[in-house]
């Protein structure tokens, strides 16, 4: 239930007047000036925090050549997974299949049930070893695809913390390089083992997809490492950082908003506004002084005219 801002007494539901029924104060305009300045101070601090966030967002994405380059390569690791690491095929009674080992190939294998068949065949007594090797290749390629997706998502979120996100992206892209090498080694081993076995029902041929993935992850790693070393220069507005620090102290209770001056931080912009206000005040006061002097001169002229008429009589 609402209370009167002055006497703090509760208001009833049918007390719809803007005057308090207890003390008679105009509740709408009570402490209007103090509340106005309070809201102005809060707005100043809030605008500074928003400005800082926008500046960081712009710097993280387009704050120089390196952030723009990071945006340009953020999708490349994920797209490189679409290029086949290898092509595999197996021939069984009543079953013959050939498919690429890539990001899209893994999705097709999962959707048509081939992946579950391969996982089940890994436990077979006769050809289980070959299918187990191929299963490891699939897992390695799936890990590379997940790392490529993480690079894309983390680059979008890089505005959260430019330094920390650069460290995370370096780590993820480094793992992508390692994952590309691991998938290549596993694929080479699988192809060599199944190619030398005459009775193997599954075999594969290498492709160049792992090279592209490795290079794309390496590019992301180098760009983020350079950002981490050189940093990104952020040009904040005058007084914004100081206002942000004051806002933290106000939120924690170290400072009271009522004890702060208005404006809280004086800048060239606030000084220009104050100067314009001063000029407008001077214009208003000068006009009022001129009007008063004109009325006084008119009164004096009327008095002189009356005095002359009296002398003439």
ABEGO torsion letter per residue (X at the ends): XBBBAAAGBBBBAABABABBAAAGBBAAABGAAAAAAAAAAAAAAAAAAAAAAAAAAAAAAAAEAAAAAAAAAAAAAAAAAABBABBBBBBBBGBBBBBBBBAAAAAAAAAAGAAAAAAAAAABAAAAAAAAAAAAAAAAAAAAAAAAAAAAAAAAAAAABAAAAAAAAAAAAAAAAAAAAAAAAAAAAAAAAAAABAABABBBBBBAAAAAAAAAAAAAAAAAAAAAAAEBBBBBBBGAAAAAAAAAAAAAGABBAAABBOBABBBAAAAAAAAAAAAAAAAAAAAAAAAAAAAAAAAAAAAAAAAAAAAAX
